[in-house]
Amino acid sequence: MQKNYLYKTLVICLFLFILLPACKKNDGPAGNSNNNAQAKSINDSIFFITKDIYLWTDALPDSTTFKPNSFSTTTAMFDSLITYKKNSSGGNLDRYSFLDDGSTSRALQQGIVGDMGFEVGWETNTTLYVVYVYPGSPADQAGIKRGWQLTGVNGTTSFQYGNASNNLLNQALGASSASFSFLKPDSSSQQITLSATDYKLNPVLYSHLYDFNGTKIGYFVFNNFVALEDVQSQIDSIFNAFSKAGVQQVIIDLRYNGGGIVQTAEYLANLLVPASKTNTLMYTQTYNNNVLTNNYSAYFKGMKAVPYYPTTNWTDIFYSEATTYKNTNFQKTGALNLSKVSFLVTGNTVSASELLYNVLKPAMTTKLIGQTTYGKPVGFINITFSQYDMYAVCFQSRNSAGEGDYFTGLTPDISEYDDYTSDWGDLRDPLLHAALLDMGIPASSLGRSAKAFLNNRIISTPANRLQATRFKGMIQTFKR
């Protein structure tokens, strides 16, 4: 099915709708009567519309039982609301839904973030390394690279995995300015002071064409599914080069990719899939019965989506997505004719990243290499309420084989651990090394063996410091 996109993706429409006049506002203290009154009004709206669109709406209580206006803040109300759907062991299944202040739409749709542009992680419980650097960010402009050891932060030179050191890192990397000391792979040291600035988010961290005695393999590190219009030219350039070189196997590195815009995942899938799969099913989406029957509360009926299309209601959009566009077919693009595509993944591989692998799995030869993924086969069509963007799970995706219940993650075909001490493209990187061996490249062609692991390795990144990586999920787009 050929898709024609009537609108830009949903999040920018929402951004234009309110121009984010109060995206930094807080709920306010419980003692502030004006803020409390506003919170109660928004609480009602969010509660009833969540009941309308939530994938697991049957698990939610009615308003009399839940009492949305009994909560002093909207975030507390929403956090409580999403605890009702349980998994098989009695825990909360919904670890996905959230309220946002506009940062997500700014990063994923506008492609603008404001931070220092690099992430660090614990290799062991006392050593920290640069995990990745965004092109064009302050860290990139300072020359910082993946694989550099972080040896000092604002004068502190001793680190121990735990809250104290994590708080130190969070404060420094979230500050307007901070000083960092690094030990480079060549054993030289460098001290750098960085200031957080706005920059255009570029999710293409690295690409390379390997030629092993005539066997050509493309390698591509992709860190966010930003809006397609912001990254399509880069993707096309990389894949055109792969095609021109006669690449037949590709490695897609998604080890830190938290997801994003579904349209961009679909675009990559169509570049990778065999031409013979054109017009065959890529995936389906399921919604709750309210959406399928166009049956909504008074809060949602008549609610306009965007000012530029005054006849378009949110209810029309949800009903159309759930019925007319519930199935998505492959439409092959590009000239790549691949025999295999392998994905490098970790527990930080989420949602749209998992979707890309899952839709290709029944359609071609694939391989999953690394560690079990995060586990998020569900997604959002987000709605704005005053200062809040609401991301409530509203659909679940399944591939053409009906597979889509990986709430505990996708299990790799080849288990291998990540390593922060190697730069992108280093053949000693354990995940890349394993993928190349699996593609038939002899160990003798890969030089030195993959790095040996220390017994005290922990491989952990403190959570959600960069604006660019706070989001974990997939956002659906409007279709004609």
C-alpha positions as CSV (number, residue, x, y, z in Angstrom):
1,M,0.0,0.0,0.0
2,Q,1.5,3.3,-1.1
3,K,1.3,5.9,1.7
4,N,0.7,9.6,1.1
5,Y,1.5,11.7,4.1
6,L,-1.1,14.6,4.3
7,Y,0.7,16.1,7.3
8,K,4.1,16.3,8.8
9,T,4.4,13.8,11.6
10,L,2.2,14.2,14.5
11,V,4.6,15.8,16.9
12,I,5.4,18.8,14.8
13,C,1.7,19.4,14.2
14,L,1.3,19.5,18.0
15,F,4.2,21.8,18.3
16,L,2.7,24.3,15.8
17,F,-0.6,24.0,17.5
18,I,0.5,25.4,20.8
19,L,4.0,26.8,19.8
20,L,5.1,25.4,23.1
21,P,4.3,28.6,25.1
22,A,4.7,26.8,28.4
23,C,6.7,23.7,27.7
24,K,8.9,24.3,30.7
25,K,6.1,24.8,33.2
26,N,5.8,22.6,36.3
27,D,2.6,21.5,37.9
28,G,3.2,23.9,40.7
29,P,3.0,23.3,44.5
30,A,0.0,21.7,46.0
31,G,-0.7,24.9,47.9
32,N,-1.2,27.1,44.8
33,S,-4.9,27.2,44.1
34,N,-4.6,28.4,40.5
35,N,-2.2,25.7,39.6
36,N,-4.3,23.1,41.4
37,A,-7.4,24.2,39.5
38,Q,-5.6,24.0,36.2
39,A,-4.2,20.6,37.1
40,K,-7.7,19.3,38.0
41,S,-9.0,20.5,34.6
42,I,-6.2,18.9,32.7
43,N,-6.5,15.7,34.9
44,D,-10.0,15.2,33.7
45,S,-9.2,15.7,30.1
46,I,-6.1,13.4,30.2
47,F,-8.0,10.7,32.2
48,F,-11.0,10.5,29.9
49,I,-9.0,10.7,26.6
50,T,-6.6,8.0,27.9
51,K,-9.6,5.9,28.6
52,D,-10.7,6.5,24.9
53,I,-7.4,5.6,23.2
54,Y,-5.3,3.5,25.6
55,L,-4.5,0.1,24.2
56,W,-5.3,-1.5,27.5
57,T,-8.4,0.6,28.3
58,D,-10.2,-2.4,29.8
59,A,-7.7,-2.4,32.6
60,L,-8.5,1.2,33.7
61,P,-11.0,2.0,36.5
62,D,-13.8,4.4,36.0
63,S,-13.5,8.0,37.1
64,T,-15.5,7.6,40.2
65,T,-13.1,4.9,41.4
66,F,-9.9,6.5,40.2
67,K,-10.8,10.1,41.1
68,P,-8.4,11.9,38.7
69,N,-8.9,15.3,40.5
70,S,-7.8,13.9,43.8
71,F,-4.2,14.1,42.6
72,S,-2.4,17.4,43.3
73,T,-0.3,17.2,40.1
74,T,-1.1,15.9,36.6
75,T,2.1,13.9,36.4
76,A,1.2,12.1,39.7
77,M,-2.2,11.3,38.3
78,F,-0.9,9.9,35.0
79,D,1.9,7.9,36.7
80,S,-0.8,6.2,38.8
81,L,-3.1,5.7,35.9
82,I,-0.6,3.6,33.9
83,T,0.0,1.1,36.7
84,Y,-3.3,-0.8,36.2
85,K,-2.2,-3.0,33.3
86,K,-0.2,-5.9,34.8
87,N,2.1,-8.5,33.2
88,S,1.9,-12.2,33.8
89,S,4.0,-11.9,37.0
90,G,1.8,-9.1,38.5
91,G,4.2,-6.3,37.7
92,N,3.3,-3.2,35.6
93,L,3.2,-4.0,31.9
94,D,3.1,-0.3,30.9
95,R,6.7,1.0,31.4
96,Y,6.3,3.1,28.3
97,S,3.6,5.8,28.6
98,F,4.7,9.2,29.9
99,L,4.0,12.9,30.0
100,D,6.5,15.2,28.3
101,D,7.2,18.9,28.3
102,G,7.8,19.2,24.6
103,S,11.5,18.0,24.6
104,T,10.6,14.8,22.7
105,S,8.9,16.6,19.8
106,R,11.7,19.1,19.7
107,A,14.4,16.4,19.4
108,L,12.7,13.9,17.2
109,Q,10.6,16.1,14.9
110,Q,12.4,19.5,14.8
111,G,15.7,17.7,15.2
112,I,17.0,20.3,17.7
113,V,18.6,19.4,21.0
114,G,20.5,21.4,23.6
115,D,23.2,19.6,25.5
116,M,26.9,18.7,25.3
117,G,26.3,15.9,22.8
118,F,28.0,12.9,24.3
119,E,27.2,9.9,26.5
120,V,29.4,8.1,28.9
121,G,29.0,4.6,30.5
122,W,30.6,2.4,33.1
123,E,32.9,-0.2,31.5
124,T,33.7,-1.5,35.0
125,N,32.5,-0.2,38.4
126,T,35.4,2.3,38.5
127,T,36.0,3.2,34.9
128,L,34.0,5.4,32.6
129,Y,34.2,5.7,28.8
130,V,32.7,7.8,26.1
131,V,29.9,5.7,24.5
132,Y,29.0,7.9,21.6
133,V,29.2,11.5,20.4
134,Y,26.6,13.2,18.2
135,P,28.1,14.8,15.0
136,G,28.0,18.6,15.2
137,S,27.6,18.7,18.9
138,P,29.9,20.6,21.3
139,A,31.6,17.3,22.2
140,D,32.2,16.5,18.5
141,Q,33.5,19.9,17.8
142,A,36.0,19.4,20.7
143,G,37.2,16.2,19.0
144,I,35.9,13.8,21.6
145,K,35.5,10.2,20.4
146,R,33.9,6.9,21.4
147,G,36.4,4.8,23.3
148,W,38.0,7.7,25.2
149,Q,38.2,7.1,29.0
150,L,36.7,9.7,31.2
151,T,39.2,10.3,34.0
152,G,37.9,13.6,35.6
153,V,34.7,15.6,36.0
154,N,35.0,19.1,37.4
155,G,38.1,18.1,39.3
156,T,36.8,14.7,40.6
157,T,39.1,12.0,39.4
158,S,37.9,8.9,41.4
159,F,34.6,7.2,40.4
160,Q,32.6,4.3,42.0
161,Y,29.6,2.9,40.3
162,G,26.5,4.0,42.3
163,N,24.3,7.0,43.1
164,A,27.0,9.4,44.1
165,S,29.1,9.2,41.0
166,N,26.0,8.9,38.8
167,N,24.7,12.1,40.3
168,L,28.0,13.8,39.7
169,L,27.8,12.8,36.0
170,N,24.2,13.8,35.7
171,Q,24.9,17.2,37.1
172,A,27.9,17.8,35.0
173,L,26.4,16.6,31.7
174,G,23.2,18.4,32.4
175,A,24.9,21.7,33.3
176,S,25.4,24.7,31.1
177,S,29.2,24.2,31.3
178,A,31.5,21.6,32.8
179,S,35.1,20.4,32.7
180,F,36.2,16.9,31.7
181,S,39.5,15.0,31.5
182,F,40.1,12.2,29.1
183,L,42.6,9.4,28.5
184,K,42.8,8.7,24.8
185,P,43.6,5.2,23.3
186,D,47.1,6.5,22.4
187,S,47.7,7.1,26.2
188,S,47.7,10.9,25.8
189,S,45.5,13.0,28.1
190,Q,43.3,16.0,27.3
191,Q,41.2,18.3,29.5
192,I,38.2,19.9,27.8
193,T,35.6,22.4,29.0
194,L,32.3,22.1,27.2
195,S,29.2,24.3,27.2
196,A,25.7,23.0,26.3
197,T,24.4,24.5,23.1
198,D,21.6,23.8,20.6
199,Y,22.6,21.7,17.6
200,K,20.9,19.8,14.9
201,L,20.5,16.1,15.9
202,N,22.3,13.9,13.4
203,P,21.6,10.2,14.3
204,V,24.1,8.8,11.8
205,L,27.1,8.2,14.1
206,Y,29.2,6.2,11.6
207,S,29.1,4.3,8.3
208,H,31.7,2.3,6.5
209,L,32.0,0.0,3.5
210,Y,34.2,-3.1,4.3
211,D,35.9,-5.0,1.5
212,F,37.3,-8.4,2.6
213,N,39.0,-9.8,-0.5
214,G,36.0,-8.9,-2.7
215,T,33.3,-9.6,-0.1
216,K,31.7,-6.2,0.5
217,I,29.7,-5.5,3.6
218,G,28.0,-2.2,4.6
219,Y,28.0,-1.0,8.2
220,F,25.8,1.7,9.5
221,V,25.4,3.1,13.1
222,F,22.0,4.7,13.6
223,N,21.1,6.2,16.9
224,N,17.6,7.9,16.6
225,F,14.6,7.6,14.3
226,V,14.3,11.3,13.8
227,A,11.8,12.7,11.2
228,L,12.6,11.2,7.8
229,E,12.9,14.6,6.1
230,D,15.9,15.4,8.4
231,V,17.9,12.2,7.7
232,Q,16.7,10.8,4.3
233,S,19.4,12.5,2.3
234,Q,22.1,10.9,4.5
235,I,20.5,7.5,4.4
236,D,20.1,7.7,0.7
237,S,23.8,8.7,0.2
238,I,25.0,5.8,2.4
239,F,22.8,3.2,0.8
240,N,23.5,4.4,-2.7
241,A,27.2,3.9,-2.0
242,F,26.5,0.4,-0.7
243,S,24.5,-0.4,-3.8
244,K,27.1,1.0,-6.2
245,A,29.8,-1.1,-4.5
246,G,27.7,-4.3,-4.9
247,V,27.1,-4.8,-1.2
248,Q,25.1,-7.9,-0.5
249,Q,25.2,-7.9,3.3
250,V,24.5,-5.0,5.6
251,I,25.1,-4.5,9.4
252,I,22.7,-2.0,11.1
253,D,24.0,-1.0,14.5
254,L,21.1,0.0,16.8
255,R,22.7,-0.8,20.1
256,Y,21.7,2.6,21.7
257,N,18.7,3.5,19.5
258,G,15.7,4.3,21.6
259,G,13.3,4.5,18.7
260,G,11.3,7.5,17.3
261,I,9.3,8.2,14.2
262,V,7.7,5.1,12.6
263,Q,7.9,6.5,9.1
264,T,11.7,6.5,9.2
265,A,11.7,2.9,10.3
266,E,9.5,2.0,7.4
267,Y,11.8,3.9,5.0
268,L,14.8,1.8,6.1
269,A,12.8,-1.4,5.9
270,N,11.9,-0.6,2.3
271,L,15.6,0.0,1.4
272,L,16.6,-3.3,3.0
273,V,13.8,-5.7,1.9
274,P,14.1,-7.7,-1.3
275,A,12.2,-6.3,-4.3
276,S,10.1,-9.5,-4.4
277,K,8.4,-8.4,-1.2
278,T,6.8,-5.3,-2.7
279,N,3.1,-5.1,-1.9
280,T,3.4,-7.8,0.7
281,L,2.5,-7.2,4.3
282,M,5.1,-5.3,6.4
283,Y,3.2,-5.1,9.7
284,T,-0.2,-4.5,11.2
285,Q,-1.3,-2.3,14.1
286,T,-4.1,-3.0,16.6
287,Y,-6.0,-0.5,18.6
288,N,-8.6,-0.8,21.3
289,N,-12.3,-1.3,20.6
290,N,-13.2,2.4,21.3
291,V,-11.0,3.5,18.4
292,L,-12.1,0.6,16.1
293,T,-15.8,1.6,16.6
294,N,-15.2,5.4,16.7
295,N,-16.8,5.5,20.1
296,Y,-15.3,8.3,22.3
297,S,-16.0,10.4,25.3
298,A,-17.4,13.9,25.1
299,Y,-13.9,15.2,26.0
300,F,-12.4,13.8,22.8
301,K,-15.3,14.3,20.3
302,G,-14.8,17.4,18.3
303,M,-11.3,18.1,19.6
304,K,-9.4,19.6,16.7
305,A,-6.0,18.2,15.9
306,V,-4.3,21.2,14.3
307,P,-5.4,24.7,13.5
308,Y,-4.4,24.4,9.8
309,Y,-6.9,21.7,9.2
310,P,-10.0,22.9,11.1
311,T,-12.2,20.0,9.9
312,T,-9.8,17.4,11.2
313,N,-10.6,16.0,14.6
314,W,-8.4,13.7,16.7
315,T,-11.1,11.1,16.6
316,D,-11.0,11.1,12.8
317,I,-7.3,10.5,12.8
318,F,-7.4,7.7,15.3
319,Y,-10.3,5.9,13.5
320,S,-8.5,6.3,10.2
321,E,-5.2,4.9,11.5
322,A,-7.0,2.0,13.2
323,T,-9.1,1.0,10.2
324,T,-8.1,2.3,6.8
325,Y,-4.3,2.2,7.6
326,K,-4.1,-0.7,10.0
327,N,-2.0,-2.6,7.5
328,T,1.3,-1.4,6.1
329,N,2.9,-3.1,3.0
330,F,6.5,-3.1,1.8
331,Q,7.3,-0.8,-1.1
332,K,10.9,-1.6,-2.2
333,T,13.1,1.4,-2.8
334,G,16.7,1.6,-3.9
335,A,18.8,-1.0,-5.7
336,L,20.3,-3.0,-2.8
337,N,19.8,-6.7,-3.3
338,L,20.8,-8.2,0.0
339,S,21.4,-11.8,1.0
340,K,21.4,-10.9,4.7
341,V,21.0,-8.0,7.1
342,S,22.3,-8.2,10.7
343,F,21.3,-6.0,13.6
344,L,23.6,-5.1,16.6
345,V,21.5,-4.7,19.7
346,T,21.5,-4.2,23.4
347,G,19.0,-3.5,26.2
348,N,19.1,0.1,24.9
349,T,17.6,-1.0,21.6
350,V,13.9,0.1,21.8
351,S,10.6,0.2,19.9
352,A,11.1,1.6,16.4
353,S,14.5,-0.2,16.4
354,E,12.8,-3.4,17.4
355,L,10.1,-2.8,14.8
356,L,12.6,-2.5,12.0
357,Y,14.1,-5.9,12.8
358,N,10.8,-7.6,13.5
359,V,9.2,-6.6,10.2
360,L,12.2,-7.8,8.2
361,K,12.5,-11.1,10.0
362,P,9.8,-13.0,8.0
363,A,10.7,-11.2,4.8
364,M,14.5,-11.9,4.4
365,T,17.5,-13.5,6.1
366,T,18.2,-11.6,9.3
367,K,20.4,-12.0,12.3
368,L,20.1,-10.4,15.7
369,I,23.5,-10.0,17.5
370,G,24.2,-8.7,21.0
371,Q,22.0,-8.7,24.1
372,T,18.2,-9.0,24.6
373,T,16.5,-5.8,23.5
374,Y,14.4,-3.5,25.7
375,G,11.0,-5.0,24.7
376,K,8.5,-2.4,23.4
377,P,6.1,-3.6,20.6
378,V,3.7,-0.7,21.2
379,G,3.6,2.9,20.3
380,F,1.9,6.3,20.5
381,I,0.0,9.0,18.7
382,N,0.7,11.8,21.2
383,I,-1.8,14.5,22.1
384,T,-1.1,17.9,23.6
385,F,-2.8,19.3,26.7
386,S,-1.6,22.8,27.6
387,Q,2.0,22.3,28.7
388,Y,1.9,18.5,28.4
389,D,2.5,16.1,25.5
390,M,0.8,12.9,26.5
391,Y,2.3,9.7,25.2
392,A,-0.2,7.0,26.1
393,V,0.3,3.6,24.5
394,C,-2.4,3.3,21.9
395,F,-1.3,0.6,19.4
396,Q,0.6,-2.6,19.1
397,S,2.5,-3.7,16.0
398,R,2.9,-7.2,14.6
399,N,4.9,-8.4,11.7
400,S,3.5,-10.5,8.8
401,A,4.0,-13.7,10.8
402,G,1.9,-12.3,13.6
403,E,4.9,-11.8,15.9
404,G,4.7,-8.8,18.2
405,D,4.5,-9.8,21.9
406,Y,8.1,-9.2,22.8
407,F,7.4,-7.2,25.9
408,T,10.4,-8.7,27.6
409,G,12.6,-8.0,24.6
410,L,13.9,-9.8,21.5
411,T,16.4,-12.5,22.1
412,P,19.5,-12.4,20.0
413,D,20.5,-15.2,17.7
414,I,24.1,-14.7,18.7
415,S,24.8,-13.5,22.3
416,E,27.7,-11.0,22.6
417,Y,28.5,-8.2,25.0
418,D,29.0,-4.6,24.2
419,D,32.3,-2.8,24.8
420,Y,32.8,0.9,25.3
421,T,36.6,0.9,24.8
422,S,36.5,0.6,21.0
423,D,35.7,3.3,18.5
424,W,33.1,2.7,15.8
425,G,34.3,0.4,13.1
426,D,37.1,-1.1,15.1
427,L,37.2,-4.8,14.1
428,R,37.9,-5.7,17.8
429,D,34.5,-4.4,18.8
430,P,32.8,-7.7,20.0
431,L,29.4,-7.0,18.4
432,L,30.9,-6.0,15.0
433,H,33.4,-8.8,15.1
434,A,30.7,-11.4,15.8
435,A,28.6,-10.0,12.9
436,L,31.4,-10.2,10.4
437,L,32.3,-13.8,11.5
438,D,28.7,-14.7,11.0
439,M,28.7,-13.3,7.5
440,G,31.5,-15.6,6.6
441,I,34.5,-13.4,7.0
442,P,37.4,-15.5,8.3
443,A,38.9,-14.6,11.6
444,S,42.3,-14.2,9.8
445,S,40.9,-11.3,7.8
446,L,39.7,-9.4,10.9
447,G,43.2,-8.9,12.4
448,R,43.3,-9.2,16.1
449,S,40.6,-11.0,18.0
450,A,37.7,-9.3,19.7
451,K,38.7,-7.7,22.9
452,A,38.9,-10.0,26.0
453,F,36.5,-9.0,28.7
454,L,37.5,-8.2,32.3
455,N,35.7,-10.1,35.0
456,N,34.3,-6.9,36.6
457,R,32.8,-5.4,33.5
458,I,29.3,-4.0,34.1
459,I,28.6,-2.1,30.8
460,S,26.0,0.4,32.1
461,T,24.9,3.9,31.1
462,P,23.2,6.2,33.7
463,A,19.7,7.0,32.4
464,N,18.4,9.8,30.3
465,R,20.9,12.6,30.5
466,L,20.9,13.8,26.9
467,Q,17.8,15.4,25.4
468,A,18.5,13.3,22.3
469,T,18.2,10.0,24.1
470,R,15.4,10.5,26.7
471,F,12.7,9.1,24.4
472,K,12.1,5.4,24.2
473,G,9.3,4.5,21.8
474,M,7.7,4.9,18.4
475,I,5.4,7.6,17.2
476,Q,2.9,7.0,14.4
477,T,2.4,9.5,11.6
478,F,-0.6,11.0,9.9
479,K,-1.6,9.4,6.6
480,R,-3.9,10.6,3.9
